[in-house]
Amino acid sequence: MAHKFEIYKDKAGEYRVRFKYNSEVMFSTEGYSSKASAQNAIESIKKNGPGAPVEDNSQA
């Protein structure tokens, strides 16, 4: 599979989620105190992400 979500523990002991495509990290989340919260973040991204608008804030 070329893309996947990964749950991992950071150096502070918090759970984080990263999304990888072909081994490249595309994004990662904030830290969560529980693995269940990290899993909820994945489900939220899957549910709400596909229809999310793109907001371009790069214009000066």
mmCIF file as Biopython writes it, N, C-alpha, C and O atoms, coordinates in Angstrom:
data_model
#
loop_
_atom_site.group_PDB
_atom_site.id
_atom_site.type_symbol
_atom_site.label_atom_id
_atom_site.label_alt_id
_atom_site.label_comp_id
_atom_site.label_asym_id
_atom_site.label_entity_id
_atom_site.label_seq_id
_atom_site.pdbx_PDB_ins_code
_atom_site.Cartn_x
_atom_site.Cartn_y
_atom_site.Cartn_z
_atom_site.occupancy
_atom_site.B_iso_or_equiv
_atom_site.auth_seq_id
_atom_site.auth_asym_id
_atom_site.pdbx_PDB_model_num
ATOM 1   N N  . MET A ? 1  ? 0.841   -1.180 0.000  1.0 0.0 1  A 1 
ATOM 2   C CA . MET A ? 1  ? 0.000   0.000  0.000  1.0 0.0 1  A 1 
ATOM 3   C C  . MET A ? 1  ? 0.885   1.242  0.000  1.0 0.0 1  A 1 
ATOM 4   O O  . MET A ? 1  ? 1.803   1.353  0.813  1.0 0.0 1  A 1 
ATOM 5   N N  . ALA A ? 2  ? 0.618   2.151  -0.886 1.0 0.0 2  A 1 
ATOM 6   C CA . ALA A ? 2  ? 1.454   3.336  -1.035 1.0 0.0 2  A 1 
ATOM 7   C C  . ALA A ? 2  ? 1.183   4.392  0.029  1.0 0.0 2  A 1 
ATOM 8   O O  . ALA A ? 2  ? 2.048   5.226  0.298  1.0 0.0 2  A 1 
ATOM 9   N N  . HIS A ? 3  ? 0.009   4.373  0.634  1.0 0.0 3  A 1 
ATOM 10  C CA . HIS A ? 3  ? -0.307  5.388  1.647  1.0 0.0 3  A 1 
ATOM 11  C C  . HIS A ? 3  ? -0.873  4.719  2.890  1.0 0.0 3  A 1 
ATOM 12  O O  . HIS A ? 3  ? -1.525  3.677  2.819  1.0 0.0 3  A 1 
ATOM 13  N N  . LYS A ? 4  ? -0.600  5.356  4.049  1.0 0.0 4  A 1 
ATOM 14  C CA . LYS A ? 4  ? -1.074  4.789  5.305  1.0 0.0 4  A 1 
ATOM 15  C C  . LYS A ? 4  ? -1.014  5.813  6.426  1.0 0.0 4  A 1 
ATOM 16  O O  . LYS A ? 4  ? -0.268  6.790  6.363  1.0 0.0 4  A 1 
ATOM 17  N N  . PHE A ? 5  ? -1.818  5.565  7.452  1.0 0.0 5  A 1 
ATOM 18  C CA . PHE A ? 5  ? -1.740  6.297  8.704  1.0 0.0 5  A 1 
ATOM 19  C C  . PHE A ? 5  ? -0.884  5.488  9.661  1.0 0.0 5  A 1 
ATOM 20  O O  . PHE A ? 5  ? -0.962  4.260  9.679  1.0 0.0 5  A 1 
ATOM 21  N N  . GLU A ? 6  ? -0.076  6.160  10.448 1.0 0.0 6  A 1 
ATOM 22  C CA . GLU A ? 6  ? 0.724   5.509  11.479 1.0 0.0 6  A 1 
ATOM 23  C C  . GLU A ? 6  ? 0.469   6.202  12.816 1.0 0.0 6  A 1 
ATOM 24  O O  . GLU A ? 6  ? 0.444   7.430  12.894 1.0 0.0 6  A 1 
ATOM 25  N N  . ILE A ? 7  ? 0.285   5.415  13.847 1.0 0.0 7  A 1 
ATOM 26  C CA . ILE A ? 7  ? 0.208   5.939  15.212 1.0 0.0 7  A 1 
ATOM 27  C C  . ILE A ? 7  ? 1.542   5.622  15.872 1.0 0.0 7  A 1 
ATOM 28  O O  . ILE A ? 7  ? 2.026   4.492  15.810 1.0 0.0 7  A 1 
ATOM 29  N N  . TYR A ? 8  ? 2.125   6.628  16.500 1.0 0.0 8  A 1 
ATOM 30  C CA . TYR A ? 8  ? 3.403   6.408  17.183 1.0 0.0 8  A 1 
ATOM 31  C C  . TYR A ? 8  ? 3.459   7.261  18.439 1.0 0.0 8  A 1 
ATOM 32  O O  . TYR A ? 8  ? 2.676   8.197  18.601 1.0 0.0 8  A 1 
ATOM 33  N N  . LYS A ? 9  ? 4.383   6.933  19.319 1.0 0.0 9  A 1 
ATOM 34  C CA . LYS A ? 9  ? 4.610   7.713  20.527 1.0 0.0 9  A 1 
ATOM 35  C C  . LYS A ? 9  ? 5.813   8.614  20.312 1.0 0.0 9  A 1 
ATOM 36  O O  . LYS A ? 9  ? 6.862   8.171  19.845 1.0 0.0 9  A 1 
ATOM 37  N N  . ASP A ? 10 ? 5.648   9.890  20.660 1.0 0.0 10 A 1 
ATOM 38  C CA . ASP A ? 10 ? 6.760   10.824 20.518 1.0 0.0 10 A 1 
ATOM 39  C C  . ASP A ? 10 ? 7.653   10.786 21.760 1.0 0.0 10 A 1 
ATOM 40  O O  . ASP A ? 10 ? 7.408   10.013 22.685 1.0 0.0 10 A 1 
ATOM 41  N N  . LYS A ? 11 ? 8.676   11.616 21.771 1.0 0.0 11 A 1 
ATOM 42  C CA . LYS A ? 11 ? 9.635   11.617 22.881 1.0 0.0 11 A 1 
ATOM 43  C C  . LYS A ? 11 ? 9.008   12.024 24.211 1.0 0.0 11 A 1 
ATOM 44  O O  . LYS A ? 11 ? 9.504   11.668 25.280 1.0 0.0 11 A 1 
ATOM 45  N N  . ALA A ? 12 ? 7.908   12.778 24.129 1.0 0.0 12 A 1 
ATOM 46  C CA . ALA A ? 12 ? 7.210   13.211 25.350 1.0 0.0 12 A 1 
ATOM 47  C C  . ALA A ? 12 ? 6.210   12.162 25.837 1.0 0.0 12 A 1 
ATOM 48  O O  . ALA A ? 12 ? 5.560   12.353 26.865 1.0 0.0 12 A 1 
ATOM 49  N N  . GLY A ? 13 ? 6.087   11.064 25.106 1.0 0.0 13 A 1 
ATOM 50  C CA . GLY A ? 13 ? 5.175   10.003 25.503 1.0 0.0 13 A 1 
ATOM 51  C C  . GLY A ? 13 ? 3.753   10.179 24.998 1.0 0.0 13 A 1 
ATOM 52  O O  . GLY A ? 13 ? 2.859   9.427  25.387 1.0 0.0 13 A 1 
ATOM 53  N N  . GLU A ? 14 ? 3.534   11.169 24.132 1.0 0.0 14 A 1 
ATOM 54  C CA . GLU A ? 14 ? 2.211   11.395 23.565 1.0 0.0 14 A 1 
ATOM 55  C C  . GLU A ? 14 ? 2.041   10.595 22.271 1.0 0.0 14 A 1 
ATOM 56  O O  . GLU A ? 14 ? 3.007   10.297 21.568 1.0 0.0 14 A 1 
ATOM 57  N N  . TYR A ? 15 ? 0.795   10.262 21.986 1.0 0.0 15 A 1 
ATOM 58  C CA . TYR A ? 15 ? 0.482   9.557  20.746 1.0 0.0 15 A 1 
ATOM 59  C C  . TYR A ? 15 ? 0.264   10.579 19.632 1.0 0.0 15 A 1 
ATOM 60  O O  . TYR A ? 15 ? -0.408  11.593 19.818 1.0 0.0 15 A 1 
ATOM 61  N N  . ARG A ? 16 ? 0.839   10.291 18.491 1.0 0.0 16 A 1 
ATOM 62  C CA . ARG A ? 16 ? 0.679   11.146 17.318 1.0 0.0 16 A 1 
ATOM 63  C C  . ARG A ? 16 ? 0.319   10.282 16.127 1.0 0.0 16 A 1 
ATOM 64  O O  . ARG A ? 16 ? 0.569   9.077  16.108 1.0 0.0 16 A 1 
ATOM 65  N N  . VAL A ? 17 ? -0.273  10.925 15.131 1.0 0.0 17 A 1 
ATOM 66  C CA . VAL A ? 17 ? -0.621  10.258 13.886 1.0 0.0 17 A 1 
ATOM 67  C C  . VAL A ? 17 ? 0.152   10.941 12.772 1.0 0.0 17 A 1 
ATOM 68  O O  . VAL A ? 17 ? 0.234   12.168 12.714 1.0 0.0 17 A 1 
ATOM 69  N N  . ARG A ? 18 ? 0.711   10.140 11.900 1.0 0.0 18 A 1 
ATOM 70  C CA . ARG A ? 18 ? 1.310   10.709 10.687 1.0 0.0 18 A 1 
ATOM 71  C C  . ARG A ? 18 ? 0.731   9.967  9.493  1.0 0.0 18 A 1 
ATOM 72  O O  . ARG A ? 18 ? 0.418   8.778  9.562  1.0 0.0 18 A 1 
ATOM 73  N N  . PHE A ? 19 ? 0.599   10.697 8.408  1.0 0.0 19 A 1 
ATOM 74  C CA . PHE A ? 19 ? 0.113   10.121 7.160  1.0 0.0 19 A 1 
ATOM 75  C C  . PHE A ? 19 ? 1.290   10.052 6.208  1.0 0.0 19 A 1 
ATOM 76  O O  . PHE A ? 19 ? 1.950   11.058 5.944  1.0 0.0 19 A 1 
ATOM 77  N N  . LYS A ? 20 ? 1.548   8.861  5.694  1.0 0.0 20 A 1 
ATOM 78  C CA . LYS A ? 20 ? 2.695   8.664  4.803  1.0 0.0 20 A 1 
ATOM 79  C C  . LYS A ? 20 ? 2.221   8.220  3.429  1.0 0.0 20 A 1 
ATOM 80  O O  . LYS A ? 20 ? 1.264   7.458  3.298  1.0 0.0 20 A 1 
ATOM 81  N N  . TYR A ? 21 ? 2.905   8.706  2.421  1.0 0.0 21 A 1 
ATOM 82  C CA . TYR A ? 21 ? 2.680   8.295  1.042  1.0 0.0 21 A 1 
ATOM 83  C C  . TYR A ? 21 ? 4.040   7.938  0.457  1.0 0.0 21 A 1 
ATOM 84  O O  . TYR A ? 21 ? 4.937   8.778  0.396  1.0 0.0 21 A 1 
ATOM 85  N N  . ASN A ? 22 ? 4.188   6.697  0.030  1.0 0.0 22 A 1 
ATOM 86  C CA . ASN A ? 22 ? 5.480   6.209  -0.482 1.0 0.0 22 A 1 
ATOM 87  C C  . ASN A ? 22 ? 6.630   6.534  0.471  1.0 0.0 22 A 1 
ATOM 88  O O  . ASN A ? 22 ? 7.678   7.019  0.045  1.0 0.0 22 A 1 
ATOM 89  N N  . SER A ? 23 ? 6.433   6.272  1.736  1.0 0.0 23 A 1 
ATOM 90  C CA . SER A ? 23 ? 7.426   6.463  2.802  1.0 0.0 23 A 1 
ATOM 91  C C  . SER A ? 23 ? 7.715   7.924  3.135  1.0 0.0 23 A 1 
ATOM 92  O O  . SER A ? 23 ? 8.548   8.198  3.999  1.0 0.0 23 A 1 
ATOM 93  N N  . GLU A ? 24 ? 7.053   8.859  2.475  1.0 0.0 24 A 1 
ATOM 94  C CA . GLU A ? 24 ? 7.247   10.283 2.772  1.0 0.0 24 A 1 
ATOM 95  C C  . GLU A ? 24 ? 6.127   10.753 3.693  1.0 0.0 24 A 1 
ATOM 96  O O  . GLU A ? 24 ? 4.953   10.508 3.416  1.0 0.0 24 A 1 
ATOM 97  N N  . VAL A ? 25 ? 6.481   11.428 4.792  1.0 0.0 25 A 1 
ATOM 98  C CA . VAL A ? 25 ? 5.483   11.960 5.711  1.0 0.0 25 A 1 
ATOM 99  C C  . VAL A ? 25 ? 4.832   13.178 5.064  1.0 0.0 25 A 1 
ATOM 100 O O  . VAL A ? 25 ? 5.491   14.171 4.753  1.0 0.0 25 A 1 
ATOM 101 N N  . MET A ? 26 ? 3.511   13.070 4.871  1.0 0.0 26 A 1 
ATOM 102 C CA . MET A ? 26 ? 2.758   14.172 4.269  1.0 0.0 26 A 1 
ATOM 103 C C  . MET A ? 26 ? 2.272   15.152 5.342  1.0 0.0 26 A 1 
ATOM 104 O O  . MET A ? 26 ? 2.274   16.364 5.127  1.0 0.0 26 A 1 
ATOM 105 N N  . PHE A ? 27 ? 1.858   14.623 6.494  1.0 0.0 27 A 1 
ATOM 106 C CA . PHE A ? 27 ? 1.493   15.463 7.633  1.0 0.0 27 A 1 
ATOM 107 C C  . PHE A ? 27 ? 1.510   14.636 8.902  1.0 0.0 27 A 1 
ATOM 108 O O  . PHE A ? 27 ? 1.485   13.406 8.864  1.0 0.0 27 A 1 
ATOM 109 N N  . SER A ? 28 ? 1.555   15.337 10.033 1.0 0.0 28 A 1 
ATOM 110 C CA . SER A ? 28 ? 1.426   14.680 11.330 1.0 0.0 28 A 1 
ATOM 111 C C  . SER A ? 28 ? 0.540   15.553 12.213 1.0 0.0 28 A 1 
ATOM 112 O O  . SER A ? 28 ? 0.388   16.752 11.981 1.0 0.0 28 A 1 
ATOM 113 N N  . THR A ? 29 ? -0.032  14.927 13.218 1.0 0.0 29 A 1 
ATOM 114 C CA . THR A ? 29 ? -0.980  15.625 14.090 1.0 0.0 29 A 1 
ATOM 115 C C  . THR A ? 29 ? -0.301  16.145 15.347 1.0 0.0 29 A 1 
ATOM 116 O O  . THR A ? 29 ? 0.888   15.930 15.581 1.0 0.0 29 A 1 
ATOM 117 N N  . GLU A ? 30 ? -1.100  16.833 16.139 1.0 0.0 30 A 1 
ATOM 118 C CA . GLU A ? 30 ? -0.677  17.221 17.476 1.0 0.0 30 A 1 
ATOM 119 C C  . GLU A ? 30 ? -0.556  15.969 18.334 1.0 0.0 30 A 1 
ATOM 120 O O  . GLU A ? 30 ? -0.954  14.885 17.906 1.0 0.0 30 A 1 
ATOM 121 N N  . GLY A ? 31 ? -0.020  16.103 19.519 1.0 0.0 31 A 1 
ATOM 122 C CA . GLY A ? 31 ? 0.094   14.976 20.429 1.0 0.0 31 A 1 
ATOM 123 C C  . GLY A ? 31 ? -1.200  14.734 21.185 1.0 0.0 31 A 1 
ATOM 124 O O  . GLY A ? 31 ? -1.902  15.679 21.545 1.0 0.0 31 A 1 
ATOM 125 N N  . TYR A ? 32 ? -1.516  13.468 21.424 1.0 0.0 32 A 1 
ATOM 126 C CA . TYR A ? 32 ? -2.707  13.073 22.176 1.0 0.0 32 A 1 
ATOM 127 C C  . TYR A ? 32 ? -2.274  12.261 23.391 1.0 0.0 32 A 1 
ATOM 128 O O  . TYR A ? 32 ? -1.273  11.547 23.349 1.0 0.0 32 A 1 
ATOM 129 N N  . SER A ? 33 ? -3.033  12.377 24.465 1.0 0.0 33 A 1 
ATOM 130 C CA . SER A ? 33 ? -2.673  11.664 25.691 1.0 0.0 33 A 1 
ATOM 131 C C  . SER A ? 33 ? -3.028  10.183 25.641 1.0 0.0 33 A 1 
ATOM 132 O O  . SER A ? 33 ? -2.480  9.389  26.406 1.0 0.0 33 A 1 
ATOM 133 N N  . SER A ? 34 ? -3.941  9.806  24.747 1.0 0.0 34 A 1 
ATOM 134 C CA . SER A ? 34 ? -4.321  8.398  24.656 1.0 0.0 34 A 1 
ATOM 135 C C  . SER A ? 34 ? -4.301  7.919  23.200 1.0 0.0 34 A 1 
ATOM 136 O O  . SER A ? 34 ? -4.468  8.700  22.262 1.0 0.0 34 A 1 
ATOM 137 N N  . LYS A ? 35 ? -4.092  6.625  23.050 1.0 0.0 35 A 1 
ATOM 138 C CA . LYS A ? 35 ? -4.107  6.024  21.721 1.0 0.0 35 A 1 
ATOM 139 C C  . LYS A ? 35 ? -5.503  6.136  21.106 1.0 0.0 35 A 1 
ATOM 140 O O  . LYS A ? 35 ? -5.637  6.322  19.896 1.0 0.0 35 A 1 
ATOM 141 N N  . ALA A ? 36 ? -6.538  6.022  21.937 1.0 0.0 36 A 1 
ATOM 142 C CA . ALA A ? 36 ? -7.914  6.138  21.450 1.0 0.0 36 A 1 
ATOM 143 C C  . ALA A ? 36 ? -8.158  7.511  20.812 1.0 0.0 36 A 1 
ATOM 144 O O  . ALA A ? 36 ? -8.849  7.611  19.798 1.0 0.0 36 A 1 
ATOM 145 N N  . SER A ? 37 ? -7.600  8.549  21.396 1.0 0.0 37 A 1 
ATOM 146 C CA . SER A ? 37 ? -7.744  9.889  20.818 1.0 0.0 37 A 1 
ATOM 147 C C  . SER A ? 37 ? -7.048  9.988  19.470 1.0 0.0 37 A 1 
ATOM 148 O O  . SER A ? 37 ? -7.560  10.629 18.552 1.0 0.0 37 A 1 
ATOM 149 N N  . ALA A ? 38 ? -5.893  9.362  19.346 1.0 0.0 38 A 1 
ATOM 150 C CA . ALA A ? 38 ? -5.184  9.341  18.059 1.0 0.0 38 A 1 
ATOM 151 C C  . ALA A ? 38 ? -5.997  8.575  17.019 1.0 0.0 38 A 1 
ATOM 152 O O  . ALA A ? 38 ? -6.073  8.986  15.861 1.0 0.0 38 A 1 
ATOM 153 N N  . GLN A ? 39 ? -6.606  7.463  17.429 1.0 0.0 39 A 1 
ATOM 154 C CA . GLN A ? 39 ? -7.446  6.698  16.511 1.0 0.0 39 A 1 
ATOM 155 C C  . GLN A ? 39 ? -8.675  7.508  16.104 1.0 0.0 39 A 1 
ATOM 156 O O  . GLN A ? 39 ? -9.108  7.430  14.954 1.0 0.0 39 A 1 
ATOM 157 N N  . ASN A ? 40 ? -9.244  8.282  17.029 1.0 0.0 40 A 1 
ATOM 158 C CA . ASN A ? 40 ? -10.372 9.153  16.701 1.0 0.0 40 A 1 
ATOM 159 C C  . ASN A ? 40 ? -9.963  10.223 15.694 1.0 0.0 40 A 1 
ATOM 160 O O  . ASN A ? 40 ? -10.748 10.583 14.817 1.0 0.0 40 A 1 
ATOM 161 N N  . ALA A ? 41 ? -8.750  10.728 15.816 1.0 0.0 41 A 1 
ATOM 162 C CA . ALA A ? 41 ? -8.256  11.720 14.859 1.0 0.0 41 A 1 
ATOM 163 C C  . ALA A ? 41 ? -8.201  11.134 13.456 1.0 0.0 41 A 1 
ATOM 164 O O  . ALA A ? 41 ? -8.573  11.798 12.489 1.0 0.0 41 A 1 
ATOM 165 N N  . ILE A ? 42 ? -7.739  9.899  13.341 1.0 0.0 42 A 1 
ATOM 166 C CA . ILE A ? 42 ? -7.699  9.237  12.030 1.0 0.0 42 A 1 
ATOM 167 C C  . ILE A ? 42 ? -9.097  9.125  11.457 1.0 0.0 42 A 1 
ATOM 168 O O  . ILE A ? 42 ? -9.316  9.440  10.287 1.0 0.0 42 A 1 
ATOM 169 N N  . GLU A ? 43 ? -10.043 8.683  12.266 1.0 0.0 43 A 1 
ATOM 170 C CA . GLU A ? 43 ? -11.420 8.526  11.781 1.0 0.0 43 A 1 
ATOM 171 C C  . GLU A ? 43 ? -12.015 9.868  11.368 1.0 0.0 43 A 1 
ATOM 172 O O  . GLU A ? 43 ? -12.750 9.942  10.383 1.0 0.0 43 A 1 
ATOM 173 N N  . SER A ? 44 ? -11.705 10.922 12.108 1.0 0.0 44 A 1 
ATOM 174 C CA . SER A ? 44 ? -12.191 12.258 11.764 1.0 0.0 44 A 1 
ATOM 175 C C  . SER A ? 44 ? -11.615 12.737 10.433 1.0 0.0 44 A 1 
ATOM 176 O O  . SER A ? 44 ? -12.329 13.319 9.617  1.0 0.0 44 A 1 
ATOM 177 N N  . ILE A ? 45 ? -10.332 12.493 10.218 1.0 0.0 45 A 1 
ATOM 178 C CA . ILE A ? 45 ? -9.690  12.889 8.959  1.0 0.0 45 A 1 
ATOM 179 C C  . ILE A ? 45 ? -10.312 12.123 7.799  1.0 0.0 45 A 1 
ATOM 180 O O  . ILE A ? 45 ? -10.597 12.706 6.752  1.0 0.0 45 A 1 
ATOM 181 N N  . LYS A ? 46 ? -10.524 10.828 7.976  1.0 0.0 46 A 1 
ATOM 182 C CA . LYS A ? 46 ? -11.133 10.015 6.922  1.0 0.0 46 A 1 
ATOM 183 C C  . LYS A ? 46 ? -12.548 10.494 6.597  1.0 0.0 46 A 1 
ATOM 184 O O  . LYS A ? 46 ? -12.938 10.549 5.431  1.0 0.0 46 A 1 
ATOM 185 N N  . LYS A ? 47 ? -13.312 10.838 7.634  1.0 0.0 47 A 1 
ATOM 186 C CA . LYS A ? 47 ? -14.705 11.250 7.453  1.0 0.0 47 A 1 
ATOM 187 C C  . LYS A ? 47 ? -14.822 12.653 6.877  1.0 0.0 47 A 1 
ATOM 188 O O  . LYS A ? 47 ? -15.591 12.878 5.943  1.0 0.0 47 A 1 
ATOM 189 N N  . ASN A ? 48 ? -14.063 13.599 7.426  1.0 0.0 48 A 1 
ATOM 190 C CA . ASN A ? 48 ? -14.232 15.011 7.081  1.0 0.0 48 A 1 
ATOM 191 C C  . ASN A ? 48 ? -13.263 15.522 6.026  1.0 0.0 48 A 1 
ATOM 192 O O  . ASN A ? 48 ? -13.531 16.535 5.380  1.0 0.0 48 A 1 
ATOM 193 N N  . GLY A ? 49 ? -12.133 14.831 5.843  1.0 0.0 49 A 1 
ATOM 194 C CA . GLY A ? 49 ? -11.101 15.305 4.929  1.0 0.0 49 A 1 
ATOM 195 C C  . GLY A ? 49 ? -11.475 15.326 3.457  1.0 0.0 49 A 1 
ATOM 196 O O  . GLY A ? 49 ? -11.177 16.307 2.776  1.0 0.0 49 A 1 
ATOM 197 N N  . PRO A ? 50 ? -12.120 14.281 2.935  1.0 0.0 50 A 1 
ATOM 198 C CA . PRO A ? 50 ? -12.378 14.242 1.494  1.0 0.0 50 A 1 
ATOM 199 C C  . PRO A ? 50 ? -13.183 15.428 0.956  1.0 0.0 50 A 1 
ATOM 200 O O  . PRO A ? 50 ? -12.971 15.849 -0.181 1.0 0.0 50 A 1 
ATOM 201 N N  . GLY A ? 51 ? -14.094 15.964 1.751  1.0 0.0 51 A 1 
ATOM 202 C CA . GLY A ? 51 ? -14.905 17.083 1.280  1.0 0.0 51 A 1 
ATOM 203 C C  . GLY A ? 51 ? -14.418 18.438 1.745  1.0 0.0 51 A 1 
ATOM 204 O O  . GLY A ? 51 ? -15.073 19.449 1.492  1.0 0.0 51 A 1 
ATOM 205 N N  . ALA A ? 52 ? -13.286 18.480 2.416  1.0 0.0 52 A 1 
ATOM 206 C CA . ALA A ? 52 ? -12.796 19.745 2.973  1.0 0.0 52 A 1 
ATOM 207 C C  . ALA A ? 52 ? -12.336 20.692 1.865  1.0 0.0 52 A 1 
ATOM 208 O O  . ALA A ? 52 ? -11.688 20.267 0.908  1.0 0.0 52 A 1 
ATOM 209 N N  . PRO A ? 53 ? -12.671 21.974 1.999  1.0 0.0 53 A 1 
ATOM 210 C CA . PRO A ? 53 ? -12.212 22.941 1.002  1.0 0.0 53 A 1 
ATOM 211 C C  . PRO A ? 53 ? -10.717 23.220 1.160  1.0 0.0 53 A 1 
ATOM 212 O O  . PRO A ? 53 ? -10.138 22.979 2.219  1.0 0.0 53 A 1 
ATOM 213 N N  . VAL A ? 54 ? -10.111 23.722 0.107  1.0 0.0 54 A 1 
ATOM 214 C CA . VAL A ? 54 ? -8.712  24.136 0.145  1.0 0.0 54 A 1 
ATOM 215 C C  . VAL A ? 54 ? -8.700  25.650 0.357  1.0 0.0 54 A 1 
ATOM 216 O O  . VAL A ? 54 ? -9.336  26.394 -0.390 1.0 0.0 54 A 1 
ATOM 217 N N  . GLU A ? 55 ? -7.984  26.089 1.365  1.0 0.0 55 A 1 
ATOM 218 C CA . GLU A ? 55 ? -7.850  27.510 1.659  1.0 0.0 55 A 1 
ATOM 219 C C  . GLU A ? 55 ? -6.413  27.922 1.400  1.0 0.0 55 A 1 
ATOM 220 O O  . GLU A ? 55 ? -5.500  27.481 2.098  1.0 0.0 55 A 1 
ATOM 221 N N  . ASP A ? 56 ? -6.212  28.761 0.405  1.0 0.0 56 A 1 
ATOM 222 C CA . ASP A ? 56 ? -4.859  29.193 0.020  1.0 0.0 56 A 1 
ATOM 223 C C  . ASP A ? 56 ? -4.543  30.499 0.737  1.0 0.0 56 A 1 
ATOM 224 O O  . ASP A ? 56 ? -5.072  31.553 0.386  1.0 0.0 56 A 1 
ATOM 225 N N  . ASN A ? 57 ? -3.687  30.422 1.731  1.0 0.0 57 A 1 
ATOM 226 C CA . ASN A ? 57 ? -3.273  31.602 2.498  1.0 0.0 57 A 1 
ATOM 227 C C  . ASN A ? 57 ? -1.877  32.061 2.109  1.0 0.0 57 A 1 
ATOM 228 O O  . ASN A ? 57 ? -1.233  32.787 2.866  1.0 0.0 57 A 1 
ATOM 229 N N  . SER A ? 58 ? -1.402  31.647 0.941  1.0 0.0 58 A 1 
ATOM 230 C CA . SER A ? 58 ? -0.045  31.974 0.540  1.0 0.0 58 A 1 
ATOM 231 C C  . SER A ? 58 ? 0.079   33.326 -0.146 1.0 0.0 58 A 1 
ATOM 232 O O  . SER A ? 58 ? 1.191   33.785 -0.410 1.0 0.0 58 A 1 
ATOM 233 N N  . GLN A ? 59 ? -1.026  33.958 -0.434 1.0 0.0 59 A 1 
ATOM 234 C CA . GLN A ? 59 ? -0.979  35.267 -1.109 1.0 0.0 59 A 1 
ATOM 235 C C  . GLN A ? 59 ? -0.596  36.370 -0.132 1.0 0.0 59 A 1 
ATOM 236 O O  . GLN A ? 59 ? -1.108  36.434 0.985  1.0 0.0 59 A 1 
ATOM 237 N N  . ALA A ? 60 ? 0.290   37.218 -0.560 1.0 0.0 60 A 1 
ATOM 238 C CA . ALA A ? 60 ? 0.742   38.312 0.302  1.0 0.0 60 A 1 
ATOM 239 C C  . ALA A ? 60 ? -0.186  39.489 0.214  1.0 0.0 60 A 1 
ATOM 240 O O  . ALA A ? 60 ? 0.040   40.504 0.874  1.0 0.0 60 A 1 
#
